[in-house]
Amino acid sequence: MAQQYGLGRGLASLIPPKKNPELASEATSVALPHPVSALPPTTASHPDTPVTREVAIGDIVPNPHQPRLHFDEEKLEELTDSIRTHGVLQPLVVTRLETGKYELIAGERRLQAARRAGLTTVPIVLRGATGEEEKLELAIIENIQRHDLNPIEEAKAYLRLTDEFGLHQDEVAKKMGKSRPTVSNTLRLLTLPVEIQRAIIEQKISEGHAKALLAIENSEKQRALFDLILSEELTVRETEDKARAVSVRSHLRMGHDVAPEIAAKEGWLSEQLGTKVKIQPKGKGGKITIEFYSNEELNGILGRLA
């Protein structure tokens, strides 16, 4: 149930353009007439065009802000075999350090595979990142562009931008080319129980399943529905329906906190709309709050109202 993640249109200009969409992957099965390491450095056609060059693999140091934490060992071995045969086809993205070394921004898996394959040099693209915040931003952007981050890694990367660099969620959203609700909902994944987060990383459930679970406030009930997803192979829509039913029942049981007649009206509205509804009387008027947890659920509510 793998989920694909894209990059906002506004950030496309930060990523080196690919001459061939086939090269978007980190290695292909097409053999080259000679190893990439034997190719001469390319010459930029414009001062702002990133230059690809070959550098010693020992001159590349790890990125302390690497947002990607999970590496599938089997896929890493497959990439190693491919690189051993064809070389590294997609350059690593690095920034230059004062020591003369290169700090990795994106391409950790390619670097690990190249070392395993016994390469002594790798192709790089030099980026002019200056501050630590910018390095983290570029690392996140590059990984999202290549669909390298799972939803939990992406959420943890956003959390670092908010916690370590004091950015607000709307600032993170602007830098990443995403909407604020998208960033907010991704961050909410970190509130799920650890075993559910692990299942997202291991692609046992999709991000859609996980966001449906967030509609349930009680962690034990989240775990119960999570077990049901695995045992009955529930679709995202089926999970949303069950999560909505659990939330409505929980809301109805909490009705004793308000006047009986208000609780009854809340219960009726909740049943009709299939989601939590809260009525807050104030003077001769008041406010009705209708909750939803996805665009699909909002459209369903609007359909019922229509």
Backbone torsions as a table, in degrees:
resi	resn	phi	psi	omega
1	MET	NA	47.6	-175.1
2	ALA	-67.1	144.1	-179.6
3	GLN	-112.5	136.5	178.6
4	GLN	-93.7	146.3	-178.9
5	TYR	-128.1	132.0	-176.2
6	GLY	-110.1	175.7	-179.7
7	LEU	-110.9	140.9	178.7
8	GLY	-61.4	148.7	-175.5
9	ARG	-59.7	-33.5	-176.5
10	GLY	-68.1	-17.3	-177.3
11	LEU	-98.8	-2.1	-175.9
12	ALA	-59.9	-30.4	-177.1
13	SER	-70.5	-16.2	179.6
14	LEU	-80.6	-13.8	-173.5
15	ILE	-102.3	133.7	178.2
16	PRO	-56.4	127.7	179.9
17	PRO	-64.2	140.9	180.0
18	LYS	-91.2	131.8	179.8
19	LYS	-71.0	-24.1	-177.8
20	ASN	-145.5	124.5	-179.0
21	PRO	-58.6	-20.1	178.9
22	GLU	-63.5	-24.3	-175.7
23	LEU	-85.9	5.9	179.7
24	ALA	-65.2	-27.5	177.0
25	SER	-78.4	165.5	-174.3
26	GLU	-80.7	-13.4	174.2
27	ALA	-162.2	148.3	178.0
28	THR	-121.6	172.8	-177.7
29	SER	-95.1	8.4	-179.7
30	VAL	-89.3	123.3	-177.4
31	ALA	-74.9	143.2	174.7
32	LEU	-97.1	155.1	179.6
33	PRO	-66.7	-22.0	175.3
34	HIS	-154.2	157.5	-176.9
35	PRO	-59.8	149.8	178.6
36	VAL	-59.6	-33.7	-177.8
37	SER	-62.2	-18.2	-178.8
38	ALA	-90.1	-7.0	-177.2
39	LEU	-78.0	143.7	176.4
40	PRO	-74.9	157.4	177.8
41	PRO	-60.5	144.9	177.8
42	THR	-81.3	159.2	179.2
43	THR	-108.1	130.1	-178.6
44	ALA	-69.2	138.0	179.2
45	SER	-86.5	-8.1	-177.8
46	HIS	-148.8	144.8	-178.1
47	PRO	-55.4	-28.8	-177.4
48	ASP	-91.0	-4.2	-178.6
49	THR	-78.2	126.8	179.1
50	PRO	-60.0	138.8	-179.1
51	VAL	-98.8	129.9	175.7
52	THR	-91.3	132.2	179.4
53	ARG	-143.8	167.1	177.2
54	GLU	-101.3	134.2	176.5
55	VAL	-133.6	159.7	178.3
56	ALA	-65.4	136.3	-176.7
57	ILE	-64.0	-26.7	179.0
58	GLY	-73.9	-12.6	179.2
59	ASP	-87.8	0.0	-179.3
60	ILE	-102.0	124.0	-179.1
61	VAL	-106.6	154.8	-177.0
62	PRO	-62.2	155.6	175.8
63	ASN	-89.2	116.3	-179.7
64	PRO	-66.7	-14.2	-179.0
65	HIS	-105.9	16.4	-178.0
66	GLN	-53.4	114.4	-179.0
67	PRO	-79.0	-18.6	-178.5
68	ARG	-86.0	121.8	-174.8
69	LEU	-114.8	-23.0	-174.3
70	HIS	-107.7	125.9	178.4
71	PHE	-126.5	123.4	178.0
72	ASP	-74.5	118.2	-174.7
73	GLU	-61.6	-40.7	-179.0
74	GLU	-65.2	-43.4	179.0
75	LYS	-68.8	-32.3	177.4
76	LEU	-65.2	-38.7	177.5
77	GLU	-67.6	-37.7	177.3
78	GLU	-63.2	-42.2	178.3
79	LEU	-65.4	-39.0	178.0
80	THR	-59.3	-45.3	178.8
81	ASP	-62.0	-41.8	179.9
82	SER	-65.2	-43.9	180.0
83	ILE	-67.2	-35.7	178.0
84	ARG	-60.9	-33.8	-178.4
85	THR	-87.4	-44.2	-170.1
86	HIS	-112.9	-7.6	-175.9
87	GLY	85.0	-179.6	178.8
88	VAL	-89.7	114.0	-175.5
89	LEU	-89.6	-26.1	-179.1
90	GLN	-108.5	113.6	-176.3
91	PRO	-59.0	147.7	172.7
92	LEU	-75.8	149.6	178.3
93	VAL	-102.7	124.3	-174.9
94	VAL	-135.8	167.5	170.6
95	THR	-126.8	150.8	-175.6
96	ARG	-85.3	134.6	177.0
97	LEU	-97.5	161.2	179.0
98	GLU	-63.6	-24.8	-179.5
99	THR	-75.1	-8.6	-176.1
100	GLY	95.3	-11.3	176.9
101	LYS	-79.4	175.1	179.1
102	TYR	-120.5	129.7	177.4
103	GLU	-96.3	128.2	-176.9
104	LEU	-69.5	133.1	172.8
105	ILE	-103.3	-47.1	179.3
106	ALA	-147.3	140.8	179.4
107	GLY	120.2	25.0	-177.8
108	GLU	-58.0	-41.9	-178.0
109	ARG	-68.1	-40.7	176.8
110	ARG	-63.3	-38.7	-180.0
111	LEU	-66.1	-45.1	178.3
112	GLN	-60.6	-43.9	-178.6
113	ALA	-66.5	-38.8	179.1
114	ALA	-63.2	-39.4	177.5
115	ARG	-65.7	-42.0	178.2
116	ARG	-63.9	-33.8	-178.3
117	ALA	-78.1	-7.5	177.1
118	GLY	85.1	15.4	178.4
119	LEU	-69.5	146.8	177.7
120	THR	-101.9	-22.3	176.3
121	THR	-133.2	157.0	177.6
122	VAL	-140.4	152.5	176.2
123	PRO	-77.6	141.7	-180.0
124	ILE	-133.5	157.0	168.0
125	VAL	-118.9	127.0	-175.4
126	LEU	-88.4	128.7	176.6
127	ARG	-113.1	146.7	-177.1
128	GLY	-94.5	47.1	177.9
129	ALA	-67.5	137.5	-177.0
130	THR	-110.4	-54.0	-177.4
131	GLY	-96.4	166.3	-179.5
132	GLU	-64.9	-38.0	178.4
133	GLU	-62.2	-43.0	-179.3
134	GLU	-65.5	-36.7	178.1
135	LYS	-62.8	-42.6	178.8
136	LEU	-65.3	-42.5	178.5
137	GLU	-58.4	-48.6	-178.7
138	LEU	-63.4	-38.8	178.8
139	ALA	-62.6	-42.6	178.7
140	ILE	-65.1	-47.3	-178.0
141	ILE	-59.5	-47.9	-178.4
142	GLU	-61.7	-41.9	-179.0
143	ASN	-69.4	-39.2	178.0
144	ILE	-65.5	-41.7	179.3
145	GLN	-57.0	-37.1	-178.1
146	ARG	-94.5	8.5	179.7
147	HIS	58.0	35.8	-175.8
148	ASP	-88.3	-20.9	-175.9
149	LEU	-93.7	136.2	169.6
150	ASN	-81.9	165.8	-174.8
151	PRO	-57.3	-34.4	-179.6
152	ILE	-70.7	-41.8	177.2
153	GLU	-62.9	-40.6	178.1
154	GLU	-62.9	-42.8	179.0
155	ALA	-63.2	-42.5	179.7
156	LYS	-66.3	-33.8	177.5
157	ALA	-66.9	-42.1	176.6
158	TYR	-63.8	-38.4	-179.9
159	LEU	-63.1	-36.9	178.0
160	ARG	-64.8	-38.4	178.5
161	LEU	-64.5	-35.2	179.8
162	THR	-80.4	-40.8	-175.5
163	ASP	-80.3	-49.5	-174.2
164	GLU	-81.5	-31.2	-175.6
165	PHE	-115.0	2.7	172.2
166	GLY	68.2	24.5	179.1
167	LEU	-80.0	143.9	172.5
168	HIS	-79.9	160.3	-177.4
169	GLN	-60.0	-36.0	179.0
170	ASP	-68.4	-30.1	176.2
171	GLU	-70.4	-41.9	176.8
172	VAL	-61.0	-44.6	-179.5
173	ALA	-59.6	-42.8	-179.4
174	LYS	-64.9	-43.1	-179.3
175	LYS	-66.6	-33.6	-177.7
176	MET	-89.2	-6.5	-178.3
177	GLY	70.9	31.8	-179.6
178	LYS	-123.3	167.6	176.3
179	SER	-80.1	156.4	178.8
180	ARG	-62.0	-42.7	177.7
181	PRO	-59.7	-34.8	178.8
182	THR	-63.2	-46.5	178.7
183	VAL	-63.9	-44.3	-179.0
184	SER	-61.3	-45.3	-179.5
185	ASN	-67.1	-34.5	177.0
186	THR	-66.0	-42.5	178.4
187	LEU	-63.0	-33.3	-178.3
188	ARG	-64.7	-21.0	178.5
189	LEU	-60.2	-26.5	-178.4
190	LEU	-73.6	-8.2	176.9
191	THR	-88.6	-8.6	179.5
192	LEU	-72.7	154.4	176.3
193	PRO	-54.8	151.1	-174.4
194	VAL	-56.9	-40.5	-177.4
195	GLU	-66.6	-29.6	177.3
196	ILE	-74.3	-40.5	175.7
197	GLN	-60.2	-40.5	179.0
198	ARG	-63.5	-38.4	179.5
199	ALA	-65.5	-33.4	176.4
200	ILE	-66.6	-45.3	179.2
201	ILE	-59.8	-42.3	-177.2
202	GLU	-84.8	4.9	176.8
203	GLN	61.7	29.7	174.0
204	LYS	-77.4	-29.5	171.6
205	ILE	-132.9	157.7	-178.8
206	SER	-89.5	170.9	176.2
207	GLU	-63.7	-33.2	177.1
208	GLY	-62.1	-42.8	175.4
209	HIS	-59.8	-44.9	-176.6
210	ALA	-62.5	-42.8	-179.4
211	LYS	-67.9	-30.4	174.9
212	ALA	-65.8	-38.3	178.5
213	LEU	-64.1	-28.3	-179.6
214	LEU	-66.1	-16.5	177.4
215	ALA	-69.4	-15.8	179.1
216	ILE	-99.1	126.7	-175.4
217	GLU	-82.6	-27.3	-176.6
218	ASN	-86.2	125.0	-175.8
219	SER	-65.6	-33.9	178.7
220	GLU	-66.8	-38.1	177.2
221	LYS	-70.6	-32.2	174.0
222	GLN	-61.8	-44.4	179.6
223	ARG	-63.8	-39.3	-179.3
224	ALA	-63.5	-43.6	179.1
225	LEU	-70.6	-34.7	176.1
226	PHE	-59.1	-45.5	177.6
227	ASP	-61.2	-37.3	179.8
228	LEU	-67.8	-37.3	177.4
229	ILE	-58.7	-44.0	-177.9
230	LEU	-71.3	-44.0	-174.7
231	SER	-73.4	-34.8	-176.9
232	GLU	-107.6	2.8	178.8
233	GLU	51.9	52.0	-178.6
234	LEU	-66.7	143.9	172.5
235	THR	-77.5	170.5	178.0
236	VAL	-61.7	-43.5	-179.6
237	ARG	-62.7	-42.6	178.1
238	GLU	-63.9	-38.0	178.1
239	THR	-65.2	-41.7	178.4
240	GLU	-61.7	-41.8	179.7
241	ASP	-62.7	-43.9	-179.0
242	LYS	-69.6	-38.8	178.5
243	ALA	-64.6	-38.5	178.9
244	ARG	-65.0	-41.2	179.8
245	ALA	-64.4	-41.8	178.1
246	VAL	-62.9	-43.2	-178.3
247	SER	-64.9	-41.0	179.8
248	VAL	-64.2	-44.9	179.5
249	ARG	-62.2	-41.4	179.2
250	SER	-63.6	-40.0	-179.5
251	HIS	-65.7	-39.2	-180.0
252	LEU	-64.7	-36.5	-179.2
253	ARG	-69.7	-20.6	-179.3
254	MET	-88.6	5.4	-174.6
255	GLY	-64.1	-16.6	-177.0
256	HIS	-68.7	-12.9	-179.9
257	ASP	-76.5	-13.7	-179.5
258	VAL	-121.6	172.4	179.4
259	ALA	-59.1	141.8	-176.6
260	PRO	-53.2	-41.1	-177.6
261	GLU	-68.9	-33.8	177.4
262	ILE	-70.5	-41.8	178.6
263	ALA	-60.3	-39.2	179.6
264	ALA	-64.8	-41.5	179.4
265	LYS	-68.4	-38.8	176.1
266	GLU	-61.9	-42.1	-179.9
267	GLY	-63.3	-41.5	-179.7
268	TRP	-65.0	-45.0	178.8
269	LEU	-64.2	-40.3	179.4
270	SER	-61.7	-42.1	179.1
271	GLU	-66.2	-40.0	-178.3
272	GLN	-68.6	-39.8	-174.7
273	LEU	-94.6	-13.9	178.4
274	GLY	72.4	27.0	178.6
275	THR	-154.4	174.9	-178.8
276	LYS	-74.3	134.0	178.1
277	VAL	-129.0	135.2	-179.8
278	LYS	-125.1	129.9	178.0
279	ILE	-108.5	126.7	-179.2
280	GLN	-122.4	96.0	178.8
281	PRO	-66.9	144.4	176.8
282	LYS	-150.3	108.6	-176.7
283	GLY	63.5	-128.9	177.6
284	LYS	-88.6	-5.4	-178.6
285	GLY	-120.9	-140.0	179.9
286	GLY	153.5	-163.5	-175.7
287	LYS	-141.8	139.7	174.4
288	ILE	-113.9	124.8	179.5
289	THR	-109.6	122.8	177.8
290	ILE	-111.5	121.4	-177.0
291	GLU	-94.7	146.9	171.9
292	PHE	-147.3	159.8	-170.5
293	TYR	-128.4	5.2	176.6
294	SER	-163.5	162.8	177.6
295	ASN	-62.7	-36.6	179.3
296	GLU	-63.4	-41.3	179.8
297	GLU	-67.7	-38.9	177.5
298	LEU	-61.5	-44.4	178.9
299	ASN	-62.6	-36.3	177.7
300	GLY	-64.5	-41.7	179.1
301	ILE	-63.7	-45.3	179.2
302	LEU	-61.3	-37.1	178.0
303	GLY	-63.0	-40.8	179.6
304	ARG	-67.5	-38.3	179.4
305	LEU	-66.8	-34.4	-179.9
306	ALA	-71.1	NA	NA
